[in-house]
Amino acid sequence: MKHNEDFYLTLACAMIVLEFTFCYGARSIPAGWRNIVMFSRQSPARQSHLLLLSALIVVVVSLFFTLSAHTAKAASPHIDVTTLDSEIDPASLSFLQHAITTAEGDGSQALVIEVNTPGGDLASMKSMTEAELGSTVPIITYVTPTGGFAASAGAFVTLAAPVAAMAPTTRIGASSPIASTGADIGSTLKAKLENDLTTSITSIQKRYGRNYSLATLMVTQAASYDDVTAYNDHLIDYRAASLADLLNQVDGHKVILASGTVTLHVAGLSEQTVGPGPYDYFYALLLDPNVIFLLFIVAMIGIYLEVSHPGAILPGVTGGIALVLFLFAVGSLSPNWAGLALMVLAFVLLVLDLRLPTHGVLTIGAIISLIFGALLFFNSGGPYDGPKVNPLVVYAMAVVIGLISFALIALVVRARRRPVTSGVEGMIGAKAVALTPLLPEGRVSYGGEDWAAVLDDSATSADAGSEVRVVSVEGLRLRVQPVRYHQPALDVDTPTHTSLE
C-alpha cells in the first residue's frame, strides 16, 4: 500500500486543531466540560489567537512538506537515487513505496535503488517486489558498495527490478526460507514456501530474459554468487564499478514496465537523492519491537492510573495515545496473540495484588507472565516474522515493574496495619474527657466536640475531668469505660512491734 506522508501530516495537524478547539473552549462546549480542562479558563481573545496559531501551523507544515515533496519536479530530466541498507521489514517497505511514488511523480527518468541488505521478513519482501513490478518508472537495483550483498529477501528485491546490477566484490543469493530465529522450519512448510518462491523468482527472471536456473538454486540450495558469476551467467544485467559507470552502460537499454516497454536515457543525468521523510523515520521508530513493548507498558500504566484516579486526564490521554500507537504498530507486524494475552494478564495480576492480601504472590506471577508474553508476542516462529524485541529490555522492564509493585504492596500492607484514624472505626479505643460526672450517663468531649456518653458498666462511675475510653458508638452516643491507671504496689517492710520485758 503506497502512502502519502503529506496526507498523514495534514491529518495530524488537523487533529491538533481539534484538540485546541476542545481545550481552549469553543463557546458551544458546555461549561461543565470546559471546566475539566484548565486551558479553557483563557480569555476569549486568547482562545482566538491560539486557534489562529494552530491554523497557521497546519498551513505552514502542510505547505513545507508538500513543497519539499514536489521541488524535484522542476529539476527534470534527472534520476532519483535511494538506498536500501537495512533489514527488509514493514518500515523499509514503506520507505521503498514512498521512493517509487516520488519517482513516479517528479518526472524522474529512472529510480536507482542501491541495495546492501541481509534480507528480512517474507511478507515485506513480497510487497516490495509487487511495488517494483507495478512501477511506472524504470527501476535499477544496484548492489553496492564494494563488499556489500543482497542476501535472502534482498536477492528477490534486486532481481525484481527491470535492471539488476552489482558492484565488484559484492554477492547475491542465500534465499532459502528459514524461521525468524534462524532455525529451520518444518519440512512440509519449507517445501511449500520453496515451491512458491521458486515459481515467483522463475517468473521474474523469465520476464526480464535472465537466467532463472541460478535464481532457483538460491532458494532450493541457498546458493550465493559473487558479482562475476552472477554477471557472466546472466543472473543480473550489468556489473559496474560506480553509479556513473552503470548509468553509461544502461543508457539505451529497453526495459519492461507494467505500462509497456521503454528505452532508458540516463547517461549524464543529474542525480537526486530520495531520503526518508519525517513519516518514514517515525514509522521506522514505531515498528521497533522494543518501542512497541514500551508503548504497551505506558498504555497499561496510563489506563490503570486514569481508572483508579478519575479526572486526572494526563494519565488517560497518555495511555490512550500509547495504546493507539501500539495497536497501529502491531497491525504492521505478525505477532503471536497468545503473547499479548499473557502481557495483559500480567497487569491484571499486578492490579489484583494491590487489592488482595496475597503479599506479592500475584506480582511474581505477573512478572513471569510479562516476560514470557513479551518474548512470545514478537516471536510467532514463522518465516514471515519481523524483528524481535531485545530480551534485555523485557527483563529490565519486568524487574522495574516488579520492584515498583513490591514497594506499593509494602505501602498497602503498612497502611492496613496502621490504626484507623477516621470514621466510626477510628473512634473505637480513643480517649475522651468527661465533661460531667458519668452516673452512668453524662457528657464527654471527644475531638473537640460534645458527645452524649454512657458507661459500659453501670456499676462504675467517672468524675468530671477524668479520662474515659470509647468502647463503641451507638448513633450519637458513645459507650465508654473509665481509664484505670494501675501503679505497682510497693513492697514496704512493716516494722514488728515487740514488748519489753
C-alpha positions in Angstrom: 0.0 0.0 0.0 1.5 3.3 -1.1 1.2 6.2 1.3 1.4 10.0 1.1 3.2 11.5 4.0 1.6 14.9 3.3 -1.8 13.4 3.9 -0.8 11.9 7.3 1.0 15.1 8.4 -2.0 17.2 7.4 -4.3 14.8 9.2 -2.2 15.0 12.3 -2.2 18.8 12.2 -6.0 18.8 11.8 -6.2 16.7 14.9 -4.1 19.3 16.8 -6.6 21.9 15.7 -9.5 19.9 17.0 -7.6 19.3 20.3 -7.1 23.1 20.6 -10.7 23.7 19.8 -11.8 21.4 22.6 -9.2 22.5 25.2 -9.4 26.2 24.6 -13.1 26.2 24.6 -15.5 27.0 21.7 -18.4 28.7 23.4 -20.7 25.9 22.3 -18.9 23.4 24.6 -20.8 23.0 27.9 -19.3 24.8 30.8 -19.1 21.6 32.8 -16.8 20.1 30.1 -14.7 23.2 29.8 -14.0 23.3 33.5 -12.4 19.9 33.2 -9.6 21.3 31.1 -7.5 24.1 32.7 -6.8 25.7 29.3 -10.5 26.7 29.0 -10.0 29.4 31.5 -8.2 31.5 28.9 -9.9 34.7 27.8 -11.9 34.6 24.5 -9.3 36.8 22.8 -6.5 34.4 24.0 -8.5 31.5 22.7 -8.9 33.1 19.3 -5.2 33.8 19.0 -4.4 30.2 19.9 -6.8 28.8 17.3 -5.4 31.1 14.7 -1.9 30.0 15.6 -3.0 26.4 15.3 -4.4 27.0 11.8 -1.2 28.7 10.7 0.8 25.7 12.0 -1.4 23.4 9.8 -0.9 25.6 6.7 2.9 26.1 7.2 3.6 22.4 8.0 1.5 21.1 5.1 3.0 23.6 2.6 6.5 22.7 3.8 6.2 19.0 3.2 4.1 19.4 0.1 6.7 21.8 -1.5 9.6 19.6 -0.3 8.0 16.6 -1.9 7.5 18.3 -5.3 10.5 20.5 -5.5 12.2 17.9 -7.7 9.7 18.4 -10.5 11.5 21.5 -11.6 14.8 19.6 -11.9 14.0 17.3 -14.8 15.4 15.4 -16.5 17.1 13.6 -13.8 17.2 10.3 -12.0 16.3 9.6 -8.4 18.6 7.6 -6.2 17.6 5.9 -2.9 19.2 3.4 -0.6 18.0 0.1 0.9 20.6 -0.7 3.5 18.5 -2.0 6.4 16.6 -5.2 7.1 13.6 -5.8 4.9 10.7 -5.1 7.2 7.4 -3.0 7.1 9.4 0.2 7.7 11.8 -0.3 4.8 8.8 -1.4 2.7 7.0 1.8 3.5 10.1 3.8 2.5 10.6 1.9 -0.7 7.0 2.6 -1.7 7.5 6.2 -0.9 10.6 6.4 -3.1 8.7 4.8 -6.0 5.8 7.2 -5.6 8.2 10.1 -5.5 10.0 9.0 -8.7 6.7 8.4 -10.5 5.5 11.9 -9.5 8.6 14.1 -10.0 9.5 13.3 -13.6 12.4 11.1 -12.9 13.8 9.1 -15.8 14.6 6.2 -13.5 14.9 5.2 -9.9 18.1 3.7 -8.7 17.9 1.6 -5.6 21.3 1.0 -4.0 21.0 -2.4 -2.2 23.0 -3.6 0.7 20.8 -5.7 3.0 20.9 -9.0 4.9 17.3 -9.7 4.0 14.3 -9.8 6.2 10.7 -11.0 6.5 9.0 -12.7 3.6 5.8 -10.6 3.7 7.6 -7.3 3.3 9.7 -8.7 0.6 6.7 -9.9 -1.4 5.1 -6.4 -1.1 8.4 -4.8 -2.3 8.6 -7.0 -5.4 5.0 -6.2 -6.2 5.7 -2.5 -5.9 8.7 -2.8 -8.2 6.8 -4.9 -10.8 3.9 -2.4 -10.7 6.1 0.7 -11.0 5.5 3.0 -14.0 9.1 4.4 -13.7 12.1 2.3 -14.6 13.8 0.8 -11.5 17.5 -0.1 -11.5 18.8 -2.1 -8.5 22.5 -1.8 -7.8 24.2 -4.0 -5.2 26.8 -1.7 -3.7 29.2 -0.7 -2.1 32.2 -3.0 -2.6 31.8 -5.9 -0.2 28.0 -5.3 0.0 25.4 -8.0 -0.5 21.8 -8.7 -1.4 21.1 -11.7 0.7 18.0 -13.7 1.3 14.9 -11.5 0.7 17.3 -8.8 -0.7 18.1 -11.0 -3.7 14.4 -11.1 -4.6 14.2 -7.3 -4.3 17.3 -6.9 -6.5 16.1 -9.3 -9.2 12.5 -7.9 -9.3 13.8 -4.7 -10.9 13.9 -4.4 -14.8 17.6 -3.7 -14.5 19.7 -5.5 -11.9 23.4 -4.7 -11.4 26.2 -5.4 -9.0 29.4 -3.6 -8.0 32.7 -5.5 -7.8 33.2 -8.0 -4.9 29.6 -8.0 -4.0 27.4 -11.1 -3.7 23.8 -12.1 -4.0 21.7 -15.2 -3.0 21.2 -17.5 0.0 17.4 -17.1 -0.2 16.2 -20.3 1.4 13.2 -19.7 3.7 14.0 -20.0 7.4 12.3 -19.1 10.7 12.9 -15.6 12.0 15.1 -17.1 14.7 17.4 -18.5 12.1 16.3 -22.1 12.7 15.0 -24.4 10.0 11.3 -24.7 9.5 9.2 -27.8 9.2 9.7 -29.9 6.1 6.2 -29.5 4.8 6.1 -25.8 5.3 9.6 -25.4 3.8 8.6 -27.4 0.7 5.5 -25.2 0.2 7.5 -22.0 0.6 10.3 -23.1 -1.6 7.9 -24.1 -4.4 6.2 -20.7 -4.1 9.4 -18.7 -4.0 10.9 -20.8 -6.9 7.9 -20.1 -9.0 8.0 -16.4 -8.2 11.7 -15.9 -9.0 11.4 -18.0 -12.1 8.6 -15.9 -13.5 10.5 -12.7 -12.7 13.7 -13.9 -14.4 11.8 -15.1 -17.4 10.0 -11.7 -17.7 13.4 -9.9 -17.9 15.1 -12.6 -20.0 17.6 -13.6 -17.3 18.9 -16.9 -16.0 16.3 -18.4 -13.8 18.1 -21.7 -13.1 20.7 -20.0 -10.9 17.9 -18.0 -9.3 16.0 -21.1 -8.2 19.2 -22.6 -6.7 19.3 -19.6 -4.4 16.0 -20.8 -2.9 16.3 -24.6 -3.0 20.1 -24.9 -2.1 20.7 -21.5 -0.5 23.2 -20.8 -3.4 25.1 -17.5 -3.3 27.0 -15.9 -6.2 29.6 -13.2 -6.5 29.3 -10.3 -9.0 31.5 -12.0 -11.6 29.5 -15.3 -11.7 26.2 -13.5 -11.5 27.1 -11.3 -14.5 28.8 -14.0 -16.6 25.9 -16.4 -16.1 23.3 -13.7 -16.8 21.7 -13.8 -13.3 21.9 -10.0 -13.4 22.2 -7.5 -16.3 25.2 -5.4 -15.5 28.4 -5.2 -13.5 29.6 -1.7 -12.8 32.3 -0.1 -10.7 30.3 3.1 -9.9 26.9 4.5 -10.4 28.1 6.8 -13.2 29.6 3.7 -15.0 26.3 1.9 -14.5 24.3 4.7 -16.0 26.5 4.9 -19.0 26.1 1.1 -19.6 22.4 1.0 -19.2 21.8 4.0 -21.5 19.7 2.8 -24.4 18.6 -0.3 -22.6 15.0 -1.3 -23.2 13.1 -2.2 -20.0 9.7 -3.9 -19.5 7.3 -2.0 -17.2 3.8 -2.5 -16.2 2.8 0.2 -18.6 4.9 -1.1 -21.5 8.4 -1.2 -22.9 10.6 2.0 -22.6 14.1 2.9 -23.5 16.4 4.3 -20.8 18.2 7.6 -21.5 20.0 8.2 -18.3 23.7 8.8 -19.2 24.9 12.1 -17.7 21.7 13.0 -16.0 21.8 14.7 -12.6 21.1 12.6 -9.5 18.6 13.5 -6.8 18.6 11.6 -3.6 15.3 10.4 -2.2 15.8 10.0 1.5 13.5 9.1 4.3 10.9 11.7 5.3 9.6 12.5 8.8 6.9 9.9 8.4 9.4 7.2 7.4 11.6 8.0 10.4 8.6 7.9 12.7 7.2 4.8 11.2 10.6 3.0 11.5 10.8 4.0 15.1 7.3 2.9 15.8 7.9 -0.5 14.3 10.9 -1.2 16.6 9.7 -4.1 18.8 11.4 -2.5 21.8 9.4 0.7 21.3 6.2 -1.3 20.8 6.8 -3.1 24.1 7.4 0.1 25.9 4.2 1.6 24.4 2.3 -1.3 25.8 3.7 -0.7 29.3 2.9 3.0 29.1 -0.6 2.3 27.8 -1.4 -0.1 30.7 0.0 2.1 33.4 -1.7 5.2 32.0 -5.1 3.5 31.7 -4.8 2.0 35.3 -3.9 5.4 36.8 -6.8 7.0 35.0 -9.3 4.4 36.2 -8.0 4.5 39.7 -7.8 8.3 39.8 -10.7 9.5 37.5 -10.3 13.1 36.3 -6.5 13.1 36.3 -6.7 13.4 32.4 -3.0 13.3 31.7 -2.5 9.5 32.5 -5.6 8.7 30.5 -4.6 10.8 27.5 -1.0 9.4 27.6 -2.2 5.8 28.0 -4.8 6.2 25.2 -2.2 7.6 22.8 0.2 4.9 23.6 -2.5 2.2 23.2 -3.5 3.6 19.7 0.2 3.7 18.6 0.7 0.2 20.0 -2.3 -1.2 18.0 -1.2 0.7 14.9 2.3 -0.7 15.1 1.1 -4.3 15.9 -1.1 -4.2 12.8 2.0 -4.0 10.6 3.7 -7.0 12.2 3.0 -10.7 12.6 2.6 -11.0 16.4 1.6 -14.0 18.5 -1.6 -13.0 20.1 -1.2 -15.5 22.9 1.8 -13.4 24.0 -0.4 -10.3 24.1 -2.9 -12.2 26.3 -0.1 -13.1 28.7 1.1 -9.4 28.9 -2.5 -8.2 29.6 -2.8 -11.0 32.3 0.4 -9.7 33.9 -1.1 -6.2 34.5 -4.4 -7.8 35.8 -2.4 -9.8 38.3 -0.4 -6.6 39.4 -3.7 -4.7 40.0 -5.2 -7.6 41.9 -2.1 -7.9 44.1 -2.5 -4.3 45.2 -6.1 -5.0 46.2 -6.0 -8.5 47.6 -3.9 -9.7 50.6 -1.7 -12.0 48.6 1.5 -10.3 49.8 3.3 -10.4 46.4 2.5 -13.8 45.2 0.5 -12.5 42.2 3.2 -10.0 41.4 5.7 -12.9 41.0 3.2 -14.5 38.6 2.7 -11.2 36.8 6.5 -10.8 36.2 6.7 -14.3 34.8 3.7 -13.7 32.6 5.1 -10.4 31.3 8.4 -11.9 30.4 7.0 -14.9 28.6 4.3 -12.8 27.0 6.6 -10.2 25.6 9.1 -12.8 24.2 6.3 -14.8 22.7 4.4 -11.8 21.3 7.2 -10.9 19.0 8.1 -14.5 18.0 5.5 -16.4 16.2 8.2 -18.7 14.9 7.2 -18.5 11.2 9.1 -17.3 8.2 7.0 -14.2 7.9 8.3 -12.8 11.2 10.0 -9.5 11.5 12.5 -8.2 14.1 12.4 -9.3 17.7 12.3 -7.5 21.0 15.5 -7.3 22.9 15.2 -9.7 25.8 17.3 -7.4 28.0 14.7 -4.7 27.5 12.0 -7.1 28.6 14.0 -8.3 31.7 14.8 -4.8 32.7 11.2 -3.6 32.5 10.0 -6.7 34.3 12.4 -6.0 37.2 11.5 -2.3 37.4 7.8 -3.1 37.4 8.3 -5.8 39.9 10.2 -3.5 42.3 7.6 -0.8 42.0 4.8 -3.3 42.6 6.5 -4.7 45.7 7.1 -1.2 47.0 3.4 -0.4 46.5 2.4 -3.6 48.2 4.6 -2.8 51.2 2.9 0.6 51.5 -0.6 -1.0 51.2 0.3 -3.6 53.9 1.7 -0.9 56.2 -1.5 1.2 55.7 -3.7 -1.8 56.5 -1.8 -2.3 59.8 -2.0 1.3 60.8 -4.9 2.1 63.2 -7.9 3.7 61.6 -7.9 7.4 62.5 -11.2 8.5 60.8 -14.8 7.5 60.9 -16.5 5.3 63.5 -13.7 2.7 63.4 -11.2 5.4 64.2 -13.1 6.3 67.4 -13.0 2.9 68.9 -10.3 2.8 71.6 -9.8 6.5 71.6 -9.8 8.6 74.8 -12.3 11.2 75.7 -12.7 13.5 78.7 -15.8 13.5 80.9 -17.4 17.0 81.0 -19.9 15.9 83.6 -20.0 13.1 86.1 -21.0 9.8 84.4 -23.6 8.2 86.7 -23.7 6.2 84.4 -24.8 8.8 81.8 -23.3 12.2 81.1 -21.4 14.3 78.6 -17.8 13.8 77.3 -15.5 15.7 75.0 -14.0 13.9 72.0 -12.1 15.6 69.2 -13.2 19.0 70.4 -16.9 18.0 70.2 -19.5 17.4 72.9 -20.9 13.9 72.9 -23.5 12.1 75.0 -22.0 9.2 76.7 -22.9 6.2 78.9 -20.6 4.0 81.0 -20.3 0.5 79.6 -20.5 -0.9 83.2 -23.4 0.8 85.1 -21.8 -0.3 88.4 -19.0 2.1 87.8 -18.8 5.9 87.7 -16.5 8.6 86.4 -15.9 12.0 87.8 -15.9 15.2 85.6 -12.5 15.8 84.1 -11.5 12.1 84.2 -10.4 10.2 81.1 -12.6 7.5 79.6 -12.0 5.2 76.6 -14.6 4.8 73.8 -15.8 1.2 73.6 -18.5 1.6 70.9 -20.5 4.2 69.0 -24.3 4.0 69.3 -25.6 6.6 66.9 -24.9 9.9 68.5 -23.9 8.4 71.9 -20.6 6.9 73.0 -20.3 3.9 75.2 -17.2 4.4 77.3 -15.4 2.9 80.3 -13.1 4.7 82.8 -9.4 4.7 82.1 -7.7 3.0 85.1 -4.1 3.8 85.9 -2.6 1.0 87.9 0.5 1.7 89.9 2.7 -1.2 91.0 2.4 -1.9 94.8 5.5 -1.1 96.8 6.9 -3.9 98.9 7.4 -2.0 102.2 8.6 -3.8 105.3 6.2 -3.3 108.2 8.0 -2.8 111.5 7.5 -5.5 114.0 6.3 -4.3 117.5 7.8 -6.2 120.4 7.1 -5.8 124.0 9.8 -5.1 126.5 10.0 -7.2 129.4 
